């Protein structure tokens, strides 16, 4: 009877269908087997446009950091696949990362996660290696190992990417010509990482070999640069006018090696040394307006066919620049101050050592120099000989732009006299244009007070003029 009672069916307790303990029974629902595992509750999935939390941004930043510090192909591929798996919610964050070294990698990741049917990154597929370019003096194994992305040919618009590749090739060659072998190598390697089978692969490999050759070449020549005169004016106030007299760019080369070097500077048309000037031209006025133009000017060097420089000796190489029409032909028409910043690199056509054997010379980079270009109808000779009188006349005649330009011509020994004129008692009561020109001129002389008003300038000058 006890057995029958134990096996009898009991009525199900009322409720919502959950397992509960029946009143009077020894079994309690809260008791579980000792080896049971409680599953963690699964939260709701976040919508695709949900903003990233600080923790998610931190995790993404950690993966980006791993990509930046990847030492091997495997580490790089793992980091890229991890970023792709993050999904489209992270696209805006990845776009916000400003890192030139990772720009191509991040472009690849964003293009992968924004595909209409994004799929996990495919396993790496080894591509057949392109035969390296043979170059005298450089072994084939000197070319770095470049990773290959696991992309299918239809995953992107190849023609658009090839246009981008052509642009990057031009940048790499420009850096190489300027003597920046490290930057040229970085650009070329990043381009081949992005698209290993680009039609410009051979050209990029040539850049890699040339940059490696330059990096291996020891520094044999050091250089410095002078621009004379450093203040000049245009010959006429019309479009395309040249300078009143040519600017002379003087390159000084010094042999810092322990051997005699023969520089082959000119061996006929198309076989000459070239001075490459990277120029930034700024037009400035007393209102603080600045219009900048940047460009390159190539000056062929044909002064002598060759020159021999002994250890420790220097050689001067003058090159004349008669204008900047190729950069800004309209600048000579304007009544504005032109400030030109020159950066130069000399590419020597060829060189031989003391035994007549060819040697590799990297382009000689020079420190930057600044020259000031004034309008044709500005009285530059008088400004150079009697600057204080010209400044006083410009103030008396309300020539605001002349007051501003004179501040750039005053010698440091005369700063206090010039400051007393500019910050005089009438600074707060003179016309608005002249007042702004005087305050801008004070800013040029002192390098401070860009946001000062007239009252503050007078107080500041009375306290600080003893420093000048």
C-alpha positions as CSV (number, residue, x, y, z in Angstrom):
1,X,0.0,0.0,0.0
2,X,2.8,2.4,0.7
3,X,4.3,1.6,-2.7
4,X,1.0,2.3,-4.4
5,X,0.6,5.6,-2.6
6,X,4.1,6.7,-3.6
7,X,3.5,6.0,-7.3
8,X,0.1,7.6,-7.5
9,X,-0.2,10.8,-9.7
10,X,-0.7,14.0,-7.8
11,X,-2.6,17.0,-9.3
12,X,-0.4,19.7,-10.8
13,X,-0.1,22.8,-8.7
14,X,-1.7,25.9,-10.1
15,X,0.6,28.6,-11.5
16,X,2.4,29.6,-14.6
17,X,3.9,26.3,-15.5
18,X,7.1,26.7,-13.6
19,X,8.5,24.0,-11.4
20,X,7.7,24.8,-7.8
21,X,7.8,22.9,-4.5
22,X,4.5,21.3,-3.5
23,X,3.4,22.1,0.0
24,X,4.5,19.4,2.4
25,X,7.1,17.9,0.0
26,X,10.7,17.6,0.9
27,X,11.9,18.7,-2.6
28,X,12.7,22.5,-2.9
29,X,13.2,24.0,-6.3
30,X,16.1,26.1,-5.2
31,X,18.2,23.0,-4.5
32,X,20.4,22.0,-7.5
33,X,22.9,19.3,-8.2
34,X,26.4,20.2,-7.1
35,X,27.8,20.0,-10.7
36,X,25.1,22.1,-12.4
37,X,26.1,25.3,-14.2
38,X,23.9,28.4,-14.2
39,X,23.8,30.0,-17.6
40,X,24.4,33.7,-17.6
41,X,21.4,35.7,-18.7
42,X,21.8,36.9,-22.3
43,X,21.2,40.6,-22.7
44,X,19.3,42.1,-25.7
45,X,21.3,42.6,-28.9
46,X,22.3,46.2,-29.5
47,X,20.9,47.9,-32.6
48,X,23.3,48.6,-35.5
49,X,23.3,52.4,-34.8
50,X,23.8,52.2,-31.0
51,X,26.7,54.4,-29.9
52,X,29.8,52.7,-28.5
53,X,30.2,52.5,-24.8
54,X,33.5,53.5,-23.2
55,X,34.4,49.9,-22.7
56,X,33.8,49.0,-26.3
57,X,35.9,51.9,-27.5
58,X,38.6,50.9,-25.1
59,X,38.6,47.3,-26.5
60,X,38.7,48.6,-30.1
61,X,41.6,50.9,-29.3
62,X,43.4,47.9,-27.8
63,X,43.1,46.0,-31.1
64,X,44.2,49.0,-33.1
65,X,47.2,49.3,-30.8
66,X,48.0,45.6,-31.5
67,X,47.8,46.3,-35.3
68,X,50.2,49.3,-35.0
69,X,52.7,47.2,-33.0
70,X,52.4,44.0,-35.1
71,X,55.8,42.6,-35.8
72,X,54.9,39.7,-38.0
73,X,52.5,38.9,-40.8
74,X,50.5,36.6,-38.6
75,X,50.0,39.3,-35.9
76,X,48.9,41.8,-38.5
77,X,46.4,39.5,-40.1
78,X,44.9,38.5,-36.7
79,X,44.5,42.2,-35.7
80,X,42.8,43.0,-39.0
81,X,40.4,40.1,-38.7
82,X,39.5,41.1,-35.2
83,X,38.7,44.6,-36.3
84,X,36.5,43.3,-39.2
85,X,34.6,41.2,-36.7
86,X,33.7,44.2,-34.6
87,X,31.0,45.1,-37.2
88,X,29.5,48.3,-38.6
89,X,28.9,50.0,-35.2
90,X,32.6,50.6,-35.1
91,X,33.0,52.2,-38.5
92,X,32.7,55.8,-37.3
93,X,35.2,55.2,-34.6
94,X,37.7,53.7,-37.0
95,X,37.3,56.6,-39.3
96,X,38.1,59.0,-36.5
97,X,41.6,57.5,-35.9
98,X,44.2,59.9,-37.3
99,X,47.3,57.8,-37.9
100,X,49.0,58.0,-41.3
101,X,50.8,54.7,-40.7
102,X,47.5,52.8,-40.3
103,X,45.4,54.7,-42.9
104,X,45.5,52.0,-45.5
105,X,44.9,49.2,-43.0
106,X,41.9,51.1,-41.5
107,X,40.5,51.8,-45.0
108,X,40.7,48.0,-45.7
109,X,38.9,47.2,-42.5
110,X,36.1,49.8,-43.0
111,X,35.5,48.6,-46.6
112,X,35.2,45.0,-45.3
113,X,32.7,45.8,-42.5
114,X,30.5,48.0,-44.7
115,X,30.0,45.4,-47.4
116,X,26.2,44.7,-47.9
117,X,26.7,41.1,-46.8
118,X,29.7,41.2,-44.6
119,X,31.2,37.9,-44.0
120,X,34.0,36.8,-41.8
121,X,37.4,37.4,-43.3
122,X,38.5,34.4,-45.4
123,X,41.6,32.6,-44.5
124,X,44.8,33.9,-45.9
125,X,45.6,32.9,-49.5
126,X,49.2,32.9,-50.5
127,X,49.8,34.8,-53.7
128,X,52.5,34.0,-56.1
129,X,55.5,36.3,-55.5
130,X,56.4,38.8,-58.2
131,X,60.0,38.4,-59.3
132,X,62.1,41.1,-57.6
133,X,63.7,43.8,-59.7
134,X,67.4,43.3,-60.2
135,X,69.4,46.2,-59.1
136,X,73.1,46.5,-59.1
137,X,74.5,46.4,-55.6
138,X,71.3,45.3,-53.9
139,X,70.5,41.6,-53.3
140,X,67.0,40.3,-54.0
141,X,66.5,39.2,-50.4
142,X,66.8,42.9,-49.4
143,X,63.2,43.5,-50.4
144,X,60.9,43.3,-47.3
145,X,58.3,40.6,-46.9
146,X,54.9,42.1,-47.7
147,X,51.6,40.7,-46.4
148,X,48.8,39.7,-48.7
149,X,45.2,40.5,-47.8
150,X,42.6,37.7,-48.2
151,X,40.5,39.7,-50.7
152,X,38.6,38.5,-53.7
153,X,39.1,40.5,-56.9
154,X,35.4,41.7,-57.0
155,X,35.5,43.1,-53.4
156,X,36.3,46.7,-54.6
157,X,36.4,49.1,-57.5
158,X,39.9,48.2,-58.9
159,X,40.1,51.2,-61.2
160,X,39.5,53.7,-58.4
161,X,42.0,51.9,-56.1
162,X,44.6,51.9,-59.0
163,X,44.2,55.7,-59.3
164,X,44.9,56.0,-55.6
165,X,48.0,53.8,-56.1
166,X,49.3,56.0,-58.9
167,X,48.9,59.0,-56.6
168,X,50.8,57.3,-53.8
169,X,53.5,56.2,-56.2
170,X,54.1,59.9,-57.1
171,X,54.3,60.8,-53.4
172,X,56.8,58.1,-52.7
173,X,59.0,59.2,-55.6
174,X,58.8,62.8,-54.5
175,X,59.9,61.8,-51.0
176,X,62.8,59.8,-52.5
177,X,63.9,62.8,-54.6
178,X,63.9,65.0,-51.4
179,X,66.2,62.6,-49.6
180,X,63.5,61.2,-47.3
181,X,64.2,57.5,-47.9
182,X,62.4,56.4,-44.7
183,X,59.1,58.1,-45.7
184,X,59.3,56.9,-49.3
185,X,59.8,53.3,-48.1
186,X,56.9,53.6,-45.7
187,X,54.5,54.9,-48.4
188,X,55.6,52.2,-50.9
189,X,55.3,49.4,-48.4
190,X,51.9,50.5,-47.2
191,X,50.6,50.7,-50.8
192,X,51.7,47.1,-51.5
193,X,50.1,46.0,-48.2
194,X,46.8,47.4,-49.4
195,X,46.9,45.9,-52.9
196,X,49.8,43.4,-53.4
197,X,48.8,42.7,-57.1
198,X,48.6,46.3,-58.2
199,X,49.7,47.1,-61.7
200,X,52.3,49.5,-60.1
201,X,53.9,46.8,-58.0
202,X,57.1,46.9,-60.1
203,X,57.4,50.6,-59.6
204,X,56.8,50.4,-55.9
205,X,59.5,47.7,-55.6
206,X,61.9,50.0,-57.4
207,X,61.1,52.7,-54.8
208,X,61.7,50.2,-52.0
209,X,65.1,49.2,-53.5
210,X,66.2,52.8,-54.1
211,X,65.1,53.9,-50.6
212,X,67.0,50.9,-49.1
213,X,70.1,51.9,-51.1
214,X,69.9,55.5,-49.9
215,X,69.5,54.4,-46.3
216,X,72.5,52.1,-46.5
217,X,74.7,54.9,-48.1
218,X,76.7,56.7,-45.5
219,X,76.6,60.4,-45.1
220,X,79.4,61.7,-47.2
221,X,78.3,65.3,-47.8
222,X,76.8,67.8,-45.4
223,X,75.1,71.0,-46.6
224,X,73.9,74.4,-45.5
225,X,72.0,77.1,-47.5
226,X,71.9,80.9,-47.7
227,X,69.4,83.0,-49.7
228,X,70.7,86.4,-50.8
229,X,69.3,89.0,-50.5
230,X,66.8,87.9,-47.9
231,X,64.6,91.0,-48.6
232,X,63.8,92.0,-52.2
233,X,60.9,93.5,-54.3
234,X,59.2,92.8,-57.6
235,X,60.5,94.7,-60.7
236,X,56.9,95.7,-61.7
237,X,53.5,95.7,-60.2
238,X,51.9,93.5,-62.9
239,X,51.1,89.9,-63.4
240,X,54.0,87.6,-64.1
241,X,56.6,90.2,-63.0
242,X,60.0,88.9,-62.0
243,X,62.1,90.0,-59.0
244,X,64.0,93.3,-59.2
245,X,67.1,91.2,-59.2
246,X,67.5,87.5,-58.9
247,X,67.5,85.7,-55.6
248,X,70.7,83.8,-55.3
249,X,70.4,80.4,-53.5
250,X,73.9,79.5,-52.3
251,X,74.4,75.8,-51.4
252,X,77.5,75.0,-49.4
253,X,78.6,71.4,-49.6
254,X,81.2,70.0,-47.2
255,X,83.0,66.6,-47.5
256,X,82.5,65.0,-44.1
257,X,84.0,61.7,-45.2
258,X,87.6,60.5,-45.0
259,X,88.1,60.2,-48.7
260,X,88.3,62.5,-51.7
261,X,85.0,62.8,-53.7
262,X,84.6,63.9,-57.3
263,X,81.1,65.3,-57.9
264,X,79.8,64.9,-61.5
265,X,77.5,67.9,-61.7
266,X,76.8,68.2,-65.4
267,X,77.2,65.7,-68.3
268,X,74.9,67.2,-70.9
269,X,71.2,68.1,-71.2
270,X,69.1,65.7,-69.1
271,X,72.2,64.6,-67.2
272,X,72.6,67.5,-64.8
273,X,72.4,67.9,-61.1
274,X,69.1,69.4,-59.8
275,X,68.3,71.7,-56.8
276,X,64.8,71.0,-55.7
277,X,63.1,73.8,-53.8
278,X,60.0,73.1,-51.8
279,X,58.5,76.6,-51.4
280,X,55.7,78.0,-49.3
281,X,54.6,81.5,-50.4
282,X,52.5,83.5,-48.0
283,X,50.8,86.8,-48.8
284,X,50.2,88.8,-45.6
285,X,48.5,92.1,-44.8
286,X,47.9,94.2,-41.7
287,X,44.5,92.7,-41.0
288,X,46.0,89.3,-40.4
289,X,44.9,87.8,-43.6
290,X,47.2,85.1,-45.0
291,X,47.0,83.4,-48.4
292,X,49.4,80.5,-48.8
293,X,50.6,78.7,-51.9
294,X,52.9,75.7,-51.9
295,X,54.8,74.1,-54.7
296,X,58.1,72.8,-56.1
297,X,60.7,74.5,-58.2
298,X,63.4,72.5,-60.0
299,X,66.6,74.4,-60.8
300,X,69.2,72.6,-63.0
301,X,72.8,73.0,-61.9
302,X,75.1,73.5,-64.9
303,X,77.9,75.7,-63.3
304,X,80.7,73.2,-63.8
305,X,81.0,69.7,-65.3
306,X,82.7,68.2,-62.2
307,X,84.5,69.3,-59.0
308,X,86.8,67.4,-56.6
309,X,86.3,68.0,-52.9
310,X,88.9,66.8,-50.4
311,X,88.0,65.6,-46.9
312,X,87.0,68.6,-44.7
313,X,86.8,71.0,-47.7
314,X,83.7,72.9,-48.8
315,X,82.3,73.8,-52.2
316,X,79.9,76.6,-52.9
317,X,77.2,76.0,-55.5
318,X,75.2,79.2,-56.4
319,X,71.8,78.9,-58.2
320,X,69.7,81.9,-59.2
321,X,66.0,82.3,-58.9
322,X,64.5,85.2,-60.9
323,X,60.8,84.8,-59.9
324,X,58.0,82.7,-58.6
325,X,55.6,82.9,-61.6
326,X,55.3,79.1,-61.8
327,X,54.0,79.2,-58.2
328,X,51.9,82.4,-58.0
329,X,51.9,84.7,-61.1
330,X,49.4,87.1,-59.5
331,X,51.5,87.8,-56.4
332,X,53.4,90.7,-58.0
333,X,50.1,92.6,-58.6
334,X,49.1,92.8,-55.0
335,X,50.3,95.3,-52.4
336,X,51.1,92.7,-49.8
337,X,54.1,91.3,-48.0
338,X,55.3,88.0,-49.5
339,X,57.0,85.6,-47.0
340,X,58.8,82.8,-48.8
341,X,60.0,79.7,-46.9
342,X,62.6,77.6,-48.8
343,X,63.4,73.9,-48.1
344,X,66.0,72.5,-50.5
345,X,67.5,69.2,-51.5
346,X,70.4,68.8,-54.0
347,X,70.3,65.7,-56.2
348,X,73.8,65.3,-57.5
349,X,74.0,63.5,-60.9
350,X,76.9,61.2,-60.0
351,X,80.0,60.9,-57.9
352,X,83.3,58.9,-57.9
353,X,85.7,58.1,-55.1
354,X,89.5,58.7,-55.1
355,X,90.0,55.6,-57.3
356,X,87.4,56.7,-59.8
357,X,84.8,54.1,-58.8
358,X,81.1,55.2,-58.7
359,X,79.7,55.8,-55.2
360,X,76.1,56.3,-54.1
361,X,75.2,59.8,-52.8
362,X,71.9,60.4,-51.2
363,X,70.3,63.8,-51.9
364,X,71.8,66.5,-49.7
365,X,69.1,68.1,-47.6
366,X,69.5,71.7,-46.5
367,X,67.9,73.6,-43.5
368,X,65.0,75.9,-44.4
369,X,65.5,79.6,-45.1
370,X,63.1,82.6,-45.3
371,X,63.0,85.6,-47.7
372,X,60.6,88.5,-47.8
373,X,59.3,89.9,-51.1
374,X,57.8,93.4,-51.2
375,X,55.7,95.2,-53.8
376,X,57.4,97.0,-56.7
377,X,56.2,100.5,-55.6
378,X,57.3,100.0,-51.9
379,X,60.4,102.2,-51.2
380,X,62.7,99.4,-50.1
381,X,66.0,101.3,-50.4
382,X,64.8,104.0,-48.1
383,X,63.3,101.5,-45.7
384,X,66.7,99.7,-45.4
385,X,68.8,102.9,-44.9
386,X,66.4,104.9,-42.7
387,X,63.8,102.5,-41.2
388,X,62.7,104.7,-38.3
389,X,62.0,107.7,-40.5
390,X,60.1,105.5,-43.0
391,X,58.0,104.1,-40.1
392,X,57.3,107.5,-38.7
393,X,56.3,108.8,-42.2
394,X,54.0,105.8,-42.7
395,X,52.3,106.5,-39.3
396,X,51.9,110.2,-40.1
397,X,50.4,109.5,-43.5
398,X,48.1,106.7,-42.3
399,X,49.7,104.1,-44.6
400,X,48.5,101.0,-42.7
401,X,50.0,98.3,-44.9
402,X,53.4,100.1,-45.0
403,X,53.4,100.3,-41.2
404,X,52.8,96.5,-41.1
405,X,55.5,95.8,-43.7
406,X,58.1,98.1,-42.0
407,X,57.8,96.0,-38.8
408,X,59.4,93.2,-40.8
409,X,62.3,95.3,-41.8
410,X,63.3,96.9,-38.5
411,X,66.6,95.7,-37.0
412,X,66.4,94.1,-33.5
413,X,68.6,96.9,-32.1
414,X,65.8,99.4,-33.0
415,X,62.9,97.4,-31.6
416,X,62.4,99.7,-28.5
417,X,62.3,102.9,-30.7
418,X,59.9,101.3,-33.1
419,X,57.7,100.0,-30.2
420,X,57.5,103.5,-28.7
421,X,56.3,104.9,-32.0
422,X,53.7,102.1,-32.5
423,X,52.4,102.0,-28.9
424,X,52.3,105.8,-28.5
425,X,49.6,107.8,-26.7
426,X,47.5,108.1,-29.8
427,X,47.2,104.3,-30.3
428,X,43.7,104.3,-28.7
429,X,42.4,107.3,-30.6
430,X,43.8,106.9,-34.2
431,X,41.7,105.5,-37.1
432,X,40.7,101.9,-36.9
433,X,42.7,100.7,-39.9
434,X,45.9,102.4,-38.6
435,X,45.2,101.1,-35.1
436,X,45.0,97.5,-36.3
437,X,48.1,97.9,-38.4
438,X,50.1,99.3,-35.4
439,X,48.9,96.4,-33.1
440,X,49.8,93.9,-35.8
441,X,53.2,95.5,-36.2
442,X,53.7,95.2,-32.4
443,X,52.8,91.6,-32.6
444,X,55.4,91.1,-35.4
445,X,58.1,92.8,-33.2
446,X,57.4,91.1,-29.9
447,X,55.9,87.7,-31.0
448,X,53.1,88.1,-28.5
449,X,49.7,89.9,-28.0
450,X,47.8,88.6,-31.0
451,X,44.5,89.1,-29.1
452,X,45.5,92.4,-27.3
453,X,43.4,95.5,-27.7
454,X,44.9,99.0,-27.9
455,X,44.6,99.6,-24.1
456,X,46.2,96.4,-23.2
457,X,49.0,96.9,-25.7
458,X,49.9,100.3,-24.1
459,X,50.0,98.7,-20.7
460,X,52.0,95.7,-21.8
461,X,54.5,97.8,-23.7
462,X,55.1,100.2,-20.8
463,X,55.9,97.2,-18.5
464,X,58.0,95.1,-21.0
465,X,59.8,97.6,-23.3
466,X,62.9,97.4,-21.1
467,X,63.4,93.8,-22.5
468,X,64.1,95.2,-26.0
